[in-house]
Amino acid sequence: MGRMPQKPTIPAEPPPKVSTQASGYLLTGGGHLFFTGILLLAVWYGKEALAVLASLMLAAALFSRGWSRLSLAGVRGRLLLAERRAFPGDVLSGRVRLVNRKPLPLPWVALEQALPAELTPVLTHSSGGTFGDGTLRYAASLGWYQALQWRIGFACTRRGYFPLPPLTLTSGDPFGFYTRQAVMPPDDHVLVYPRLIPIGELGIPSCYPAGDERTESRLFPDPTRTVGVRDYRPGDPLRAIHWKASARQRRLQVKVFEAATTRKIALFVAVNSFGPGAAGPEGDFEFALSVAASLAYDAIGRGASVGLFANSRLADTGQPASLDPAGGQARLTAILETLAKVTPAASGLFAPFLKEELRMLCAGTTLVFILSSLPATLPPLLEGLKRAGSPLILLWIGEGDPGPLPAQIPCHRLRRPAERCAAEGRNGKGNGGTLGDQPETGEEAADGAAGGEDIR
């Protein structure tokens, strides 16, 4: 007899951390003993008024304490986000939900949700609540088995990985003698992707390896597209045999498939090449991540396989970023999510990191390096890759002097669109779709003919 199929288990919601605070010493355990002693003495000596007063105080304290202990039982508050991923400037829609799942009403309850500085709540008349000191606050009363919710938006101001802090619920008895507080464990986060910049505005050179390129080599047969048949050869797979054609020709025939060529691109971000001053919201480091995201978006849209590697301590794991080249929407989403988690903290030197990751890449993969300075150990490694036949390109971020660069390796300086337009206006030259300032004459014109500014 077969085993009964089991229902998938749903992880239980982690219990909140609950604490109670009395509003004065007389309402603590010592105060209860004090009123109990007063009541016994009043009864012993026949002081009826004092006994009634002590009884009322003791009863009110015990009643309020019991109500307070039950006030947050079955009460849950959550910040629910419709989307957890956005680009800078987007507004995420969400709801603040408060539920009372018991027959005891709550005369008052307060909800506080601390927010990362990069998420700004967008409050409207229907949103309710207040915002101050980085905390979103709501106050309400809840009947038995009642639920309330408020709609709210959150403006994403900059790239990053932002875990939501714990949510705090506060309630108590009707008299306010005892305050009960519950801290809900955090269970959500927001990912803000790097800003995407159109490739035309970046001025990526037309010779950039992610561009359109025709090839006569047939690397990968596409089994969904048959272009003809041929005679069977030893070693051909049986599933490639065209049985109907074989019957007509009276000898084995196999299908000939149309070839599919997929370019592989590996984006390397040298995190430790950016100085401490490059990590601001408008710094070179953020611009470099936007460049990486924009190149991945453009290349995957053209059908290429793209990977991402960065010697950074990711915000959620502390490990470096390592995504092998792949295509499709799933890989683009993974790259954008990883770039959202990249921090300016380097996981180690770039050259050893590069050597380790190169072992996992296929021959012929185009290597694109995004960096702001050139470590002394990197040029020999790049020259060795060039001699081995690996397609290379360096994308330089910032206005600093790159110093001596490896020979015969394309190197282009990237500027923000506004800075590039300002430079072109100042020099009185157009860029014609290329990167940076075009050289005008002589050898510089020859170097720039392929597009872009050669900063060698």
Secondary structure as the mmCIF struct_conf table of DSSP 4:
data_model
#
loop_
_struct_conf.conf_type_id
_struct_conf.id
_struct_conf.beg_label_comp_id
_struct_conf.beg_label_asym_id
_struct_conf.beg_label_seq_id
_struct_conf.end_label_comp_id
_struct_conf.end_label_asym_id
_struct_conf.end_label_seq_id
HELX_LH_PP_P HELX_LH_PP_P1 GLY A 2 PRO A 16
STRN STRN1 LYS A 17 ALA A 22
BEND BEND1 SER A 23 GLY A 24
HELX_RH_3T_P HELX_RH_3T_P1 TYR A 25 LEU A 27
BEND BEND2 THR A 28 THR A 28
HELX_RH_AL_P HELX_RH_AL_P1 GLY A 29 TRP A 44
TURN_TY1_P TURN_TY1_P1 TYR A 45 GLY A 46
HELX_RH_AL_P HELX_RH_AL_P2 GLU A 48 SER A 71
TURN_TY1_P TURN_TY1_P2 LEU A 72 GLY A 74
STRN STRN2 VAL A 75 LEU A 81
BEND BEND3 ALA A 82 ALA A 82
BEND BEND4 ARG A 84 ARG A 84
STRN STRN3 ARG A 85 ALA A 86
TURN_TY1_P TURN_TY1_P3 PRO A 88 GLY A 89
STRN STRN4 VAL A 91 ASN A 100
BEND BEND5 LYS A 102 LEU A 104
STRN STRN5 LEU A 106 ALA A 114
TURN_TY1_P TURN_TY1_P4 ALA A 117 GLU A 118
STRN STRN6 LEU A 119 VAL A 122
TURN_TY1_P TURN_TY1_P5 HIS A 125 SER A 127
STRN STRN7 THR A 130 GLY A 132
TURN_TY1_P TURN_TY1_P6 ASP A 133 GLY A 134
STRN STRN8 THR A 135 LEU A 142
TURN_TY1_P TURN_TY1_P7 TRP A 144 TYR A 145
STRN STRN9 ALA A 147 CYS A 156
BEND BEND6 ARG A 158 ARG A 158
STRN STRN10 GLY A 160 PRO A 163
HELX_LH_PP_P HELX_LH_PP_P2 LEU A 164 PRO A 166
STRN STRN11 LEU A 167 GLY A 172
TURN_TY1_P TURN_TY1_P8 PRO A 174 PHE A 175
BEND BEND7 GLY A 176 PHE A 177
STRN STRN12 TYR A 178 MET A 184
HELX_LH_PP_P HELX_LH_PP_P3 PRO A 185 PRO A 186
STRN STRN13 HIS A 189 VAL A 192
HELX_LH_PP_P HELX_LH_PP_P4 TYR A 193 LEU A 196
HELX_RH_AL_P HELX_RH_AL_P3 ILE A 199 LEU A 202
TURN_TY1_P TURN_TY1_P9 GLY A 203 GLY A 203
TURN_TY1_P TURN_TY1_P10 SER A 206 CYS A 207
TURN_TY1_P TURN_TY1_P11 PRO A 209 ALA A 210
BEND BEND8 GLY A 211 GLY A 211
STRN STRN14 PHE A 220 ASP A 231
TURN_TY1_P TURN_TY1_P12 PRO A 234 GLY A 235
HELX_RH_3T_P HELX_RH_3T_P2 LEU A 238 ALA A 240
STRN STRN15 ILE A 241 ILE A 241
HELX_RH_AL_P HELX_RH_AL_P4 TRP A 243 GLN A 249
TURN_TY1_P TURN_TY1_P13 ARG A 250 ARG A 250
BEND BEND9 ARG A 251 ARG A 251
STRN STRN16 GLN A 253 ALA A 260
STRN STRN17 LYS A 264 VAL A 269
HELX_RH_3T_P HELX_RH_3T_P3 VAL A 271 SER A 273
BEND BEND10 PHE A 274 PHE A 274
HELX_RH_3T_P HELX_RH_3T_P4 PRO A 276 ALA A 278
BEND BEND11 GLY A 280 GLY A 280
TURN_TY1_P TURN_TY1_P14 PRO A 281 GLU A 282
BEND BEND12 GLY A 283 GLY A 283
HELX_RH_AL_P HELX_RH_AL_P5 ASP A 284 GLY A 301
TURN_TY1_P TURN_TY1_P15 ARG A 302 GLY A 303
STRN STRN18 SER A 305 ALA A 310
STRN STRN19 SER A 312 SER A 312
TURN_TY1_P TURN_TY1_P16 ALA A 315 THR A 317
BEND BEND13 GLN A 319 GLN A 319
HELX_LH_PP_P HELX_LH_PP_P5 PRO A 320 PRO A 320
STRN STRN20 ALA A 321 ALA A 326
BEND BEND14 GLY A 328 GLY A 328
HELX_RH_AL_P HELX_RH_AL_P6 GLN A 329 LYS A 341
BEND BEND15 PRO A 344 ALA A 345
STRN STRN21 ALA A 346 ALA A 346
BEND BEND16 SER A 347 GLY A 348
HELX_RH_AL_P HELX_RH_AL_P7 PHE A 350 LEU A 358
TURN_TY1_P TURN_TY1_P17 ARG A 359 MET A 360
BEND BEND17 LEU A 361 LEU A 361
HELX_LH_PP_P HELX_LH_PP_P6 CYS A 362 CYS A 362
TURN_TY1_P TURN_TY1_P18 ALA A 363 GLY A 364
HELX_LH_PP_P HELX_LH_PP_P7 THR A 365 THR A 365
STRN STRN22 THR A 366 LEU A 371
BEND BEND18 SER A 372 SER A 373
TURN_TY1_P TURN_TY1_P19 ALA A 376 THR A 377
HELX_RH_AL_P HELX_RH_AL_P8 LEU A 378 ARG A 387
TURN_TY1_P TURN_TY1_P20 ALA A 388 GLY A 389
STRN STRN23 LEU A 392 ILE A 397
BEND BEND19 GLY A 398 GLY A 400
BEND BEND20 PRO A 404 PRO A 404
TURN_TY1_P TURN_TY1_P21 ALA A 407 GLN A 408
STRN STRN24 CYS A 411 LEU A 414
HELX_RH_AL_P HELX_RH_AL_P9 PRO A 417 ASN A 427
TURN_TY1_P TURN_TY1_P22 GLY A 428 GLY A 428
TURN_TY1_P TURN_TY1_P23 GLY A 432 GLY A 433
BEND BEND21 THR A 434 ASP A 437
HELX_LH_PP_P HELX_LH_PP_P8 GLN A 438 PRO A 439
BEND BEND22 THR A 441 THR A 441
HELX_RH_AL_P HELX_RH_AL_P10 GLY A 442 GLY A 448
TURN_TY1_P TURN_TY1_P24 ALA A 449 ALA A 450
BEND BEND23 GLY A 451 GLY A 452
STRN STRN25 ASP A 454 ASP A 454
#
